[in-house]
């Protein structure tokens, strides 16, 4: 492994970036890298570029040539960048980041008879020559639902935003619950505003009907004069609702500020998070999220914290700042290209890229599938006030997960 002597301070890209570690093999291997270095998503593009450079310096040999190009974060920019990079002799394309751009570039890669590993998680971009390398929500959903079922949860609910991505998540969640053997009791949607979210939480927990039931019960007890009725009425004075929610777990799609806003509304409107398990697929490990009392004990499916910690440590040593959440994808794709590039251009064939035993990445095991899919292995992580705890490690092989 090549040791980094200094941080990469200059992100002003030359047409080609070549390494000169000890000689190994022969023939240049050119790898195209399509990222939004400028434009609205420039901070993401630059972070992913840094991760690619890190992988290149750690794993590649002197024959590895990285060809970074700026897509400007647009579909048109991605097409122009891909045309240029293919003309320069790229033998495989890494990127672009966004689904529409990946779909636009795919015909160019196909015409040039080269494979593409895109960083999107949009399955529409997948094909026999285009691998969708992003973290697919269905894999994380399947993992968290399967684990919850094995831990005794049978009745599932969901609170999911409106929109195309929410539609997909609802379908994936419903299928995962059915496949696990559970029951999807309730799924409620909302628009991204406070009034809609509040209304959705009330509907999820049957707040209005339970409130009405309590008021009616109190009224009936007030009309009675026996001792038992008076005692029961006194106990009900401490309640705000009558009855329990008909599910054991609720799935939240939100991350960051969104989950900090959503989670407290659950107990406020009668969904007792001390009894109802919150499930998710986004990283809830930040200190501000962990300090939210309603998220104590929540479970989410995520990449291996150990691998991410090691990657983050090396990234910060090189660039003096923590990596973007998607930077690991760029590192893994570049590392894969560096390893396979040792076999020359033939290492980028679909046969070489699609291996049953997979590869070890920054966040754990992954493998590419024929037809353009990708499969990552995920850990199940519990949110605790003083940190997060892996309660089910990511499997280290592609066999059936056994708890």
Order of alpha helices (4+ residues) and beta strands (2+ residues): beta-beta-alpha-beta-alpha-beta-alpha-beta-beta-alpha-beta-alpha-beta-alpha-alpha-alpha-beta-alpha-beta-alpha-beta-alpha-alpha-alpha-beta-beta-beta-beta-beta
